[in-house]
Every structure is written in structure tokens, then in C-alpha cells.
Amino acid sequence: MATKANNTNNVTNIMGNSRDLFIALAVVVVVIMLIVPLPTVLLDTFMAMNMVLGLLILLIVLYTKKATDFSVFPTILLVVTVFGLALNVSSTRLILTQGADFDGRMIRAFSSFVVGSGGTEGLVVGFIIFIVIIAVQVVVITKGATRVSEVAARFALDGLPGKQMAIEAEFNSGAITEEEARSRKQDLQQEVDFYGAMDGSSKFISGNVKIGIFITAINILGGIIIGAAIHGEPIAQAVETYISFSIGDGLLSQFPALLISTATGIVVTRSVSNGTLGEDVAIQFTRDARIYWIGAFVLLGFALLPGFPWYVLIPMALLLGLLAFKLGQTQKRKAQFNDMMAASADPKKPKEDTGEMSPVVPLDALSLELGYGLIPLVDKDKGAELLERVQGVRRQSALDLGLVIPKIRIIDNMLLEPSEYCFKIRGVDVGQGKIRMGYYLCINPGTVREELPGEKTRDPAFGLPAIWIYEDRRDEAERAGYTVVDPPSIIATHLTEIIKRHASEILGRQETQAILDTLKKEYPAVVDEVLGQKALSLGEIQKVLQGLLREQVSIRNMVTILEAVADFAPVTRDIRFLTEKARQALGRQLCHRYIDEDRVLHVLTIDQGLEQKIIESRVEIAAGVMSALDPAVQNAWIKALSRSVSAMQEHGWFPIILCSEQARYLVKSSTERELPELVVLSVHEIVSDITLEQVGVVRLDR
């Protein structure tokens, strides 16, 4: 293993040394080119390389997110500038020495392309184009890039102490680690060094342009003198030959310089960007469709005026209009998506950032977080089935429990798996599951006649065994006896169970106050008697209601609940006692949930001796009272009760236990963990117009 590691290190070192050697040789060759003549073939090769290098540098700059990511740019700028000047010197030597016999293909191709086939007109046009390109590069691009480099370097240097102090403050407060602080300081120093280097390197560009003009002028003047005086060429032929070659050489050398100066300008003007130029343009040019509508109408207006080329303006206007329409549709979908993600929450307008944070960051009473793969379930363009189901669940919960569930915020969470969802109550997970889009969940209720092949799973709401099947097998699954559920129904059913199990946690003081405020409009006397006379505080009423909801007793009949509480509040303010009295006042409502068609209530009873043991096990704790049976007795009690409950369920009856008022809450507290669905009623909660049928007695094994 050690030998392999050493071999790897040796290979890495050799490769690193090879790269360093190549760079060193390249720089030396560039400098030597200023002195040693080059053959035309090699000159053409180097000129092509110069063009490609300029193009590559521009592309790298366009696709670089941060200027400091291309930290070698100032050094590359120097090397490329010297390389271009060396090519200028070599081409000048060959043009002046060979004259009309000069066979550099790159320069000849450029001169013929720009100047044309020849003649005075082509020379003048080519010379004018050369002057215009030089002027644009000197006056516009290079001068602007140089000025921006100066300002960027100055501001980077001036802001260095403040930024370093901010990093130190974050480190001292514990917001960042020592490693993060060191990394940020290095990035900051690199940024300052980069813009400082760019301030000096931008002078290379301006100097390169100026020397390019000088070299071109020397080529023209020296060429005419050499051609006419030394080679004996006619003055007209010398002028045409050397001006043509000089313009081609000048443009060929200035074209890469133009690319590099453009790249320099882009680098120094994008200091505030964190994305590539394409990303920034795409985002910032597509924020508002209105500007493109206005542009389209302006072009149409110009097209209607006499003399304007309508055949050009109208197609452009149509293209702008099409772009505006597409952007408008995209913005509309984004707005709908944002509304959809905040579907059941009252959106609060963002306040102006004053640099201060609110001391309270409230959590949603109930929220649903979705993985990105489940977002189509709440997409209005695709029906938004889940949104409708959620609203239906809230309405049904209000009818069943009397609790108006706060609007449920639906948001996407990138930390979840694409097919995962989770429910949170005030920021804490209370249930989660996975959905396979394009599949149905087939739950086995225990009556399946023929099992179907499929991916095995469990129903997230009840934990029943289930399988995932394709949509086209739904009818087959239903015939086999499965309960087939689509993805929106899975989440909606799970939400219903979450609300039932955690209704007491969802009900806060604010929700309690809203209930009382609404009730006071029609029943002011009831509310005033409870609150107005200070019989109970808002918090105590909330606790009574939570006690009812904890056992899934509906609080919709608030008048009866408050009247019962008001009757006994002068006697005691014990929350447990008041809750029991509220339950007794709701006796008809409780019994009605569990009676059969013949108004018969099937119940289990508890052996008198066992019930007395449960009552005697009563202990007071900070949260109230609870049963504290001996562990052996507790285990025997649960086992005996589980057998009796199973027997009741086999007959299709609700698992209900009937006991005395003193034992009711103690029985519930002793069985809540093992048998959460067990219903415990007291004798005082049974109304007289129903029939009681005892189906068993729970006794401890002897």
C-alpha cells in the first residue's frame, strides 16, 4: 500500500513539474520571438493560436461565477499581450523583408477579407475599418475597463479593514468556526490582490492598442520606403502591397486583443455577481414582461410611420410580443406557485429591512412539507387535487371536533426526499410518509381474497400492510378486496389522523380566544359568566378544551361546555374535575358516537376489585393525576384488557370500557400508551334513553 501511495505521489509530482516546465518554456519562447525570425508557417500557427487563446479567455470569463475564480487572469493578460506583440514584431520583419513575396496565409486572408480584391477603394475602406476598431477599443472598452479596475481596486482596498473586522466579530460570537474565518479572510485577501493586479494589468491592454497603431504606421511607412527605394517597385504597387499587408496584420493582432479587452471589461464590471453572465442576464432580463410589451408596441408604431421598413419592424414587434407573452405566462405560474406554497396561510407582507429582526419568529400551527417530486399535487395547472382535499379535511375537522384548524401552510422542503412529505406542528415533526407518483396505494383491510404482486409498504396513516400498484391495475385491486387510495387521498387521510391525534396541541390560547369571541356574539351571557366574572382564566378554559380534544371529544357544543364549567368553577378550579363535568354534560353526544342502529351501547366493565386498585393507585404529579399501578399488576391489566378489546372488535363493536367517575381518567391514563384507541366512559356520561349491554368483564388472571 505504501509503495502504491509513493508511486501515485511520484506521478503527481512529475505531472506538476511537466506543467510548470511547459509554462516556463512558453514564456521564454514568447520573449525570444521578439528577436528570432519565424518562418511563415510557424507564424500562421502562432497567430491562429493567439486568436483561439483570446476566444478561450473570453469564454472562461463568461462562464466564471466569481472574478476571483479566474485569479490567474492578470498574469495571463501580461503573457498574452507580450505574445501578441511578439507576433507583431515577427510579422513586421517578414512583411518588410519579403514584400510582395510574403506568403503568410493568415495575414493575406485577413487583408483580402477586409480590404477586398484590391484597388484604392478597398484600401481606404480597410484602413477606415482598422481605425474604427482601434478607436472603439481605445476610447470605449479599454478606457472604461481601466477606470473600473482603478475604482474596484480602490474600494476593495478601502473596505478590507471593515470586512476583516466583521469576520473577526462573527468568529468571536461563535457564528463561524476558526476554519471558516480563515477561509473567508483568504478569500477577502485574494479579492483585494486580484483587483489590485487587474488595476495594473489593464494598462497592458491600453499599451497594446497604442503600440499596435504605432506598429501599423511603421509597417506602412517603412514598407513604402523599402518597396520603392530598395526593391525598386512602383510607388502605387508599394502602397497597395504594404498597406494591404499592414492592415491585415494590424487587424489580425487587434482582433484577439479586442476579445481580451472585452473579457477584461466583463471581469471588472461583474464584481457584485455570484453567477455566470448568462445566468445573470437570464434572470434580470426576464423579471417583467411589461417592458417587452411596450417595446413591441413602440416598434409597431414606428412600422406605421411612412418611410420606415415595416417588413423589418413588424416581425421584430411580433417576436417581442411572443417573448412578452411567454414571460407573462412564466411569471403567472411563479406567482401561482408561490400562492400555492403558502396555500393555507395568510401571507404577511414583507416589511422593509431596517437591519433589525423581530424578537419573535412564529411557527405555523400546522404545516405540510413536500419533497419536490410531490409538487405536482399542489400545482393549480394540474388540478391541485391536494389543496382541495386539505380544505375538505379542515371543514370536516371543524364539523367532527368543533375545532377550526388554522390554515395549513404547504411548502416545499429540499431536505426531504423527492417522494417524501411530513406534517409539522409548530415546527416539530408529527408524521411523515412517502408517495409514489403514478401509483395507487392498495391497503389490505383484512378481507383480501387474492393478494396482488406489488411493492410492499405500510399505510402512513394507520400502519396497515399495503402495496403500490400501477394506475392501470386499480380495478383489479378493487375486485381483489383491496382499499385503493390515490396519492392526494393518502396525504389527506394522514392529515385527518394527525388532526385527531394532535388536536389538543393545535388548540392554543389565540384559537381559544377566537372561539370565545365568535360565541360571544350570540351567547354573551355564557361567555361573560365564565370570563367576565373571572370564574376562569383564558388559559384554564383552554386546558379544559384540550382535555376534551385529547380524547377526541368534539368541542363544537361550546355553550354546553361553558355552562357546565360555569356551574362548577365556583366550587373548584381543578382542570381535571371541570373536564369530567364537561364530558358528563356532553353525555348524549358521547354515547351517540358509539351506539348501534338499535341504540344499544356495547361496553366492557372492570372487576370491582381491580377498579378499586386503579383508584388507589392515583398519584398527584405536576401535570395532574395519573395511575401508578405496580408494574406486574399493570402488565396483567393490559393483557387482560387487550384480550377483551380484541373480542369486542371481532364482533364489530367499538372498544368501550364503562367505569365509575372516580376511575374513568385513571383507566384512560393507564391504557393510553398501549391502547390509544380505547374509549373510556363513566357511568355519569350514559344518558337514560339508550340501552347498555355488558359484553364482558375485565379481570386479572389468577
Stockholm file with secondary structure:
# STOCKHOLM 1.0

chainA/1-702         MATKANNTNNVTNIMGNSRDLFIALAVVVVVIMLIVPLPTVLLDTFMAMNMVLGLLILLIVLYTKKATDFSVFPTILLVVTVFGLALNVSSTRLILTQGADFDGRMIRAFSSFVVGSGGTEGLVVGFIIFIVIIAVQVVVITKGATRVSEVAARFALDGLPGKQMAIEAEFNSGAITEEEARSRKQDLQQEVDFYGAMDGSSKFISGNVKIGIFITAINILGGIIIGAAIHGEPIAQAVETYISFSIGDGLLSQFPALLISTATGIVVTRSVSNGTLGEDVAIQFTRDARIYWIGAFVLLGFALLPGFPWYVLIPMALLLGLLAFKLGQTQKRKAQFNDMMAASADPKKPKEDTGEMSPVVPLDALSLELGYGLIPLVDKDKGAELLERVQGVRRQSALDLGLVIPKIRIIDNMLLEPSEYCFKIRGVDVGQGKIRMGYYLCINPGTVREELPGEKTRDPAFGLPAIWIYEDRRDEAERAGYTVVDPPSIIATHLTEIIKRHASEILGRQETQAILDTLKKEYPAVVDEVLGQKALSLGEIQKVLQGLLREQVSIRNMVTILEAVADFAPVTRDIRFLTEKARQALGRQLCHRYIDEDRVLHVLTIDQGLEQKIIESRVEIAAGVMSALDPAVQNAWIKALSRSVSAMQEHGWFPIILCSEQARYLVKSSTERELPELVVLSVHEIVSDITLEQVGVVRLDR
#=GR chainA/1-702 SS CHHHHHHHHHHHHHHHHHHHHHHHHHHHHHHHTTTSCCCHHHHHHHHHHHHHHHHHHHHHHHTCSSGGGGTTHHHHHHHHHHHHHHHHHHHHHHHHHHGGGCCCHHHHHHHHHHHCSCHHHHHHHHHHHHHHHHHIIIIIIIHHHHHHHHHHHHHHHHTHHHHHHHHHHHHHHTSSCHHHHHHHHHHHHHHHHHHHHHHHHHHHHHHHHHHHHHHHHHHHHHHHHIIIIISCCCHHHHHHHHHHHHHHHHHHHHHHHHHHHHHHHHHHHCTTCSSCHHHHHHHHTSSCSHHHHHHHHHHHHHHHSTTSCHHHHHHHHHHHHHHHHHHHHHHHHHHHHHHHHTTTSCCCCCCCCCSCCCSCCCCCSSEEEECGGGGGGGCGGGTCHHHHHHHHHHHHHHHHHSCCCCCCEEEECTTSCTTEEEEEETTEEEEEEECCTTEEEEECCSCCSSCCCCEEEECTTTCCEEEEEEGGGHHHHHHTTCEEECHHHHHHHHHHHHHHHHHHHHCCHHHHHHHHHHHHTTCHHHHIIIIITTSSCHHHHHHHHHHHHHTTCCCCCHHHHHHHHHHHTTTCCCHHHHHHHHHHHTHHHHHHHHCCTTSEEEEEEECHHHHHHHHHTEEEETTEEEECCCHHHHHHHHHHHHHHHHHHHHTTCCCEEEECHHHHHHHHHHHTTTCTTCEEEEGGGCCTTSEEEEEEEECCCC
#=GC SS_cons         CHHHHHHHHHHHHHHHHHHHHHHHHHHHHHHHTTTSCCCHHHHHHHHHHHHHHHHHHHHHHHTCSSGGGGTTHHHHHHHHHHHHHHHHHHHHHHHHHHGGGCCCHHHHHHHHHHHCSCHHHHHHHHHHHHHHHHHIIIIIIIHHHHHHHHHHHHHHHHTHHHHHHHHHHHHHHTSSCHHHHHHHHHHHHHHHHHHHHHHHHHHHHHHHHHHHHHHHHHHHHHHHHIIIIISCCCHHHHHHHHHHHHHHHHHHHHHHHHHHHHHHHHHHHCTTCSSCHHHHHHHHTSSCSHHHHHHHHHHHHHHHSTTSCHHHHHHHHHHHHHHHHHHHHHHHHHHHHHHHHTTTSCCCCCCCCCSCCCSCCCCCSSEEEECGGGGGGGCGGGTCHHHHHHHHHHHHHHHHHSCCCCCCEEEECTTSCTTEEEEEETTEEEEEEECCTTEEEEECCSCCSSCCCCEEEECTTTCCEEEEEEGGGHHHHHHTTCEEECHHHHHHHHHHHHHHHHHHHHCCHHHHHHHHHHHHTTCHHHHIIIIITTSSCHHHHHHHHHHHHHTTCCCCCHHHHHHHHHHHTTTCCCHHHHHHHHHHHTHHHHHHHHCCTTSEEEEEEECHHHHHHHHHTEEEETTEEEECCCHHHHHHHHHHHHHHHHHHHHTTCCCEEEECHHHHHHHHHHHTTTCTTCEEEEGGGCCTTSEEEEEEEECCCC
//
